[in-house]
Amino acid sequence: MDRTELLLRAGELADLILDSPEAYAYQRADAELQAHPEAVNLLRRFRELREQVAEFQARRVPPMHYHYLLEETDKILQQLEGMPVVKAFEDAQASLNTLLEEVTARLANAVEKRS
């Protein structure tokens, strides 16, 4: 089998994964999350705060100078964790990741056994 055929088969595997219940559940949960304005806004703000915290940490600024960012991040995280739409998305994402890890492990084991 040449490289082109191998990549074609990889595309077929990707299609099979996209047709899995885990992928459908993830897509549905993502659409529901994106349709929830409060969750979207909280996630956007959470990402912004994490970037700001990372910048402070990269410059080795003591946490006492940006503790307010950490506190706001914690508050937003608590809000997000209490939202069913976020929980459903996280669960669907975890299920899809598990499937992808299982496929990856199976491929790695098959290659290792035949090498």
ZIGIVEN-V131899 format. One record per pair of residues at least 4 apart in sequence whose C-alpha atoms are under 8 Angstrom apart, sorted by the first residue. I is the first residue (numbers start at 1). J is the second residue. D is the distance in whole Angstrom. If there is no record, write none. Layout:
# ZIGIVEN-V131899
I|J|D, I|J|D
This chain:
# ZIGIVEN-V131899
1|5|6, 1|6|7, 2|6|6, 3|7|6, 4|8|6, 5|9|6, 6|10|6, 7|11|6, 8|12|6, 9|13|6, 10|14|6, 11|15|6, 12|16|6, 13|17|6, 14|18|6, 15|19|6, 16|20|6, 17|23|7, 18|23|5, 18|24|7, 19|23|7, 19|24|7, 20|24|6, 21|25|6, 22|26|6, 22|92|7, 22|95|6, 22|96|5, 22|99|8, 23|27|6, 23|96|6, 24|28|6, 25|29|6, 25|92|6, 26|30|6, 26|89|7, 26|92|5, 26|93|6, 26|96|7, 27|31|6, 28|32|6, 29|33|6, 29|85|7, 29|88|6, 29|89|5, 29|92|7, 30|34|6, 30|89|6, 31|35|6, 32|36|7, 32|85|7, 33|39|7, 33|40|7, 33|85|6, 33|86|7, 33|89|7, 34|39|8, 34|40|6, 35|40|8, 36|40|6, 36|85|8, 37|41|6, 38|42|6, 39|43|6, 39|80|7, 39|83|8, 39|85|8, 39|86|7, 40|44|6, 41|45|6, 42|46|6, 42|76|6, 42|80|7, 43|47|6, 43|80|8, 44|48|6, 45|49|6, 46|50|6, 46|73|6, 46|76|7, 46|77|7, 47|51|6, 48|52|6, 49|53|6, 49|69|6, 49|70|8, 49|72|8, 49|73|6, 50|54|6, 50|73|7, 51|55|6, 52|56|6, 52|69|8, 53|57|6, 53|66|7, 53|69|7, 53|70|7, 54|58|6, 55|59|6, 56|60|6, 56|61|5, 56|62|8, 56|66|7, 57|61|6, 57|62|8, 57|63|8, 61|65|7, 62|66|8, 63|67|6, 66|70|7, 67|71|6, 68|72|6, 69|73|6, 70|74|6, 71|75|6, 72|76|6, 73|77|6, 74|78|6, 75|79|6, 76|80|6, 77|81|6, 78|82|6, 79|83|7, 80|86|6, 81|86|7, 81|87|7, 82|86|8, 82|87|8, 83|87|6, 84|88|6, 85|89|6, 86|90|6, 87|91|6, 88|92|6, 89|93|6, 90|94|6, 91|95|6, 92|96|6, 93|97|6, 94|98|6, 95|99|6, 96|100|6, 97|101|6, 98|102|6, 99|103|6, 100|104|6, 101|105|6, 102|106|6, 103|107|6, 104|108|6, 105|109|6, 106|110|6, 107|111|6, 108|112|6, 109|113|6, 110|114|6, 111|115|6
